[in-house]
Each structure stands twice: as C-alpha cells, then as structure tokens.
C-alpha cells in the first residue's frame, strides 16, 4: 500500500488527517504533496485551517484534510 492509499484509508478510518498524524502514524513527511496528488487523481478533499498554540504560546496554523463529497465526513480536529 502506497502513501496515497494509506492517507485515503486514514481519512476513511478516522475522518481527517493532519501533517503531524501523517508523520507519526504513517511516516509521511510531505502530506500536502500527497494531498495534491490525490486531488489530481480525482478524489475530492476538504481542507480546514486549524489554529492552535505552540509550547511557547505562539499562535500556529496547520491544515486538516478530509474526504469530500459523498465519501467525506466533517473533520473533527481538536
């Protein structure tokens, strides 16, 4: 199973995926590149900007991706 397939399966199983989840759970360091490839392959992907704070209190932003269309669920990211 390639990285694109693992990412799609992860979104099916868990609803969404973030860069941190892709790295720690799948060993994928270039999630945005794989997402672009998945979109090019014709899969509809929802993107959501998530806001959080780093360990020094600075506001940070990252993306959460989920399957779109009839296959998708709304991302549930904390």
FENCORPE-V756217 format. One record per residue. N is the residue number from 0. RES is the residue in three letters. NEAR is the number of other C-alpha atoms within 10 Angstrom. Layout:
BEGIN
n=N res=RES near=NEAR
n=N res=RES near=NEAR
END
This chain:
BEGIN
n=0 res=UNK near=5
n=1 res=UNK near=6
n=2 res=UNK near=15
n=3 res=UNK near=17
n=4 res=UNK near=12
n=5 res=UNK near=15
n=6 res=UNK near=24
n=7 res=UNK near=20
n=8 res=UNK near=14
n=9 res=UNK near=18
n=10 res=UNK near=21
n=11 res=UNK near=16
n=12 res=UNK near=10
n=13 res=UNK near=12
n=14 res=UNK near=20
n=15 res=UNK near=26
n=16 res=UNK near=25
n=17 res=UNK near=19
n=18 res=UNK near=17
n=19 res=UNK near=16
n=20 res=UNK near=17
n=21 res=UNK near=18
n=22 res=UNK near=13
n=23 res=UNK near=10
n=24 res=UNK near=13
n=25 res=UNK near=14
n=26 res=UNK near=12
n=27 res=UNK near=18
n=28 res=UNK near=14
n=29 res=UNK near=12
n=30 res=UNK near=23
n=31 res=UNK near=14
n=32 res=UNK near=11
n=33 res=UNK near=16
n=34 res=UNK near=20
n=35 res=UNK near=13
n=36 res=UNK near=13
n=37 res=UNK near=17
n=38 res=UNK near=12
n=39 res=UNK near=10
n=40 res=UNK near=9
n=41 res=UNK near=8
n=42 res=UNK near=16
n=43 res=UNK near=17
n=44 res=UNK near=20
n=45 res=UNK near=17
n=46 res=UNK near=17
n=47 res=UNK near=16
n=48 res=UNK near=9
n=49 res=UNK near=13
n=50 res=UNK near=12
n=51 res=UNK near=12
n=52 res=UNK near=10
n=53 res=UNK near=10
n=54 res=UNK near=7
n=55 res=UNK near=6
n=56 res=UNK near=8
n=57 res=UNK near=8
n=58 res=UNK near=10
n=59 res=UNK near=10
n=60 res=UNK near=11
n=61 res=UNK near=12
n=62 res=UNK near=17
n=63 res=UNK near=20
n=64 res=UNK near=24
n=65 res=UNK near=27
n=66 res=UNK near=22
n=67 res=UNK near=14
n=68 res=UNK near=11
n=69 res=UNK near=7
n=70 res=UNK near=13
n=71 res=UNK near=16
n=72 res=UNK near=16
n=73 res=UNK near=14
n=74 res=UNK near=19
n=75 res=UNK near=11
n=76 res=UNK near=13
n=77 res=UNK near=6
END
